[in-house]
Amino acid sequence: MADSIADALLKAGLASKEQVDRVDKEKKEQEKTKQRKVEVQEHVEQPERQELQMPEIQKFIDMWNDERAHKFLVHLIYAYTPFSAGYFAWTEDELHEKKCCVCKCKLMSKDAIFQKIPEITTATLQHMREEINGTLTPEKFRADFSAITGDRILGIVSEKSKAAMCSPCFNGFVRWVQESLLRGNAEVNRIIHRRMLEISKEKHENAA
């Protein structure tokens, strides 16, 4: 519409080409400025939107803000830094705690999974037949494997702690630490920095 009005004014001799071009240029500059403001606003609001989309992070935010849970979370950061320090427990003995220290779900080791392989294989073959027949539902799939595992989830442990986490909570923990560093959490940064210095010192001493 704006273009047609400008053309009409130009054709009617009510405005020169220079004037039309100048107005058009100013309009484009205004649109660019408006777009930049929108992009900046989206950039500022993005972390908040991400948090809303990642509820697994919220439990660690709550722990960090709770005076009693805060010290325990500091311990977890120390024990699971670097993140490779966390690994799936091979045996039940490695699971000093049989429940996730965050959500309290029941945990199991890889060895416990291996012992269930015959049952898992039978269930998998049955599920393949049901999928071919179109009778397999997500609810039945979960229920069958839940019955085999006893509602237990593989536990992740660290040599630096007796506390264990289920894989969903560990993934949330990792993302929360990363978000905290990106947001400039000085305490989290100090914990990780201290831990990395210790690891570097240990490697140096072992190499000597």
N, C-alpha and C positions, 0 to 999 in steps of 0.2 A: 504493500500500500504506500509506504514511504517513497519507494522508487517511482511509482506512477505519479505521485504528487510532484516530486522533483522534476520529472520529465515534463509534466504539464506546465509547471512554472517556467521551465526553460523554454518550452515551445511558445508559451504566451508572451515571452519577453519580459516576464516579471522578475526574473533572476538570471544572472550571468552563469556561464559554465563554471567559472572560478568559484562563485558563491555556492553552487550546487556541490562541486567537488569538496569544498571546505566543510560544508555541513555533513557530507557523506563521510569525510575523514574523521570529523569529531564524533559522529555516531559510532563508527567502528572502534574508536579509542574508548568510548564509554562502554561499549560491549565487552572489550578486552578487560577493562578495569573491573567490571562487574564479574566477569568469569574468574579473574584472579582472586577476587574476594571470596567467591564460592569455593574455589579450590583450597584456599587457605583455611576457610572455615571447616571444610571436610577433613583437611589434614589434622586440624586441632581436635575435631570430634572423633576421629577414627579410633584412637585408643579406647575411648569409652564404648564405642560400638563393638570393638573386638572383645572387650571384657564381658559385655552382655551376651555375646555369642559363645563365650568360653566359660560355662558355669563351673568347670573343674578347677579353674583358677580361684574362684571366689572363696573356697574353703581355706586356701592358704592366705588370702587377704584377711579373712576373719581370724585365723590363727596368729598372724603377724600383729594384728591390732589387739589381741587378747593378752593381757599381762602374763597369765600363767602359761599359755601355749607358746608365747613368743620365744622363751628360752629353748623350748624343745625344737622349735622350727630352726633356730640358730644352730642347734646340734645337727639337724638333718642337712642343712646347707653345708656344714663342715664335713660331715660324714660322706655325703654323696657328691663332693667336689673332687675331681672333675666328674661329670655325669657318667663317664665310663666306669666309675667306681661302683655304680649300681649294676647288678647282674641278676639274672634269674637263678634262684636257688636250685642247685642240683639235687641235694638230698634234704630230707626232713630235718636232719640235725642242723643244717645251715639256717633253717627257719627257727630262730630262737623264739620269736613271737609268731604264733599261728594265726594272728589276725593283722590286717592292715592297720598301721598306727594312725592312719588318717580317717578312713571310712569304716573301719572295724569289720570289713568283710573277711570271710575265711580264706586262708591261703593254702597253696599246695606247691610241692616241688616238681621239678622235671621228672625225678625218679617216680613220683606218684603217678604222673601222667603215663610214663612208660609202662607201669604195671597195669594201666587201664587200656593199653593198646588193643587187646583182643575185643573188648567191648566197644571201643571207639571204631574199630574196623567194621564190626558187625553193624553198628548204627550207621556208619557212612555208606555201606553198601545198600542198606535199607532205604536211606535217604535218596540215593541215586535212583533206585527203582521208583520211589514215590515222586521224585522230580520228573521222571520220564512220563509217569502217569498223570502228572499235574495235580497230585494230591498233597505234596509237601508244602507246609506253611511255615513262615518264620517262627510262629509260636511253638509248633511241634518240634522244629529243629532245635530251638533253645531248650525246650523242656526235656528232650531226649539227652542232650549233652549235660544238662544240669543234673539229671538223675545219675549220670555216670560219674561226674566229678563231685557230686554232693554240694553243688553251689559254691565250689571253691575256685579261686583264681590263682594263676601262677604268681608267686611272690618274688619281689625284687629285694635283694639284700645288699649290704655293704660290709666290708671287713672292719670298718670303723664304727659300726653301730649294731646293736641287737634289734633295733627297730627295722621292720620290713614294710614294704608298700606293695599294693597291687599295681598292676601295670597302668590302669587308668589314672590312679592317683599319682604315680611316678611321672607320667606324661604331663599331668597338670602341674606338678611340682617343678619340672624342668621349664615349662612355659612361664610359670610365675617368676622364677629366678631370672629368666631372660627379660621379662617385662620389667622387673624391678631394676635391673641394670640399665635398661634403656631409659627408664624414668629417673635415673640418677639417685637410686637408693644408696646412700653412703655407707650404711651399716652392712648391707649385703655385699657391697663392693669390697669393704675391708675384710670381711670373713673369707671371701674367695681369694683375695690377694694374699692374705696370711697363709691360707691353705696351699696355694700354688708355690709360695716361697718355701714352705716345708717340703713339698714334693721335690722341688728343685734341689734343695739341700740334701734330701735323702738320695737322690740320683747321683749327686756329686760324691757323697760319702761312699756309696756302693761301687762307684767307678774307681775310687782311689785304691 
